[in-house]
Amino acid sequence: MLRNGKSYESMLNDLGNSKETWIKLLEYNKIHSIWKQKLDFLLQNEADLREWNTFWSGNIDTIPADISDFRQRKMLHMQNSLTFSQFELMYQGNRKEALETLFVEVVPEWMIEKLEAKRITCKVMYRARIEGKEHIWNLINVA
């Protein structure tokens, strides 16, 4: 029995219903918190939850790899659908949201400040992501 009185099996049966159940599953299985944060970010809405539920391999032992592969899938989709003009417009309106959309990961304010301090333009950021930089910190460390 889990702390909330549910069985592990009932938690598994509820995975399709909420992101919170997924987070509880990761906690119960002692999956590192970075993977909980990544999955929490990747599951923005019901459509993401449905997509993740069909994507997951079903093996709790490979869930970090599954989360990473799911992010890669989302990045490929973003790469095929987000033009530079769209990104530039988003960036002018909300830098954090634009960068999170482009890199498909949480972008803390301090990273945005570092990018601005290094005078990295949105064109450089967009090009770097499209050319294979998977994480925003790669831009900070290289520039």
Secondary structure, DSSP 4 states (H G I P E B T S, - for coil): --TTS--HHHHHHTTTT-HHHHHHHHHHTT--HHHHHHHHHH--SHHHHHHHHHH--S-GGGHHHHHHHHHHHHHHHHHHH--HHHHHHHHHH-HHHHHHHHHTS---HHHHHHHHHTT--HHHHHHHHHTT--SHHHHHHH-
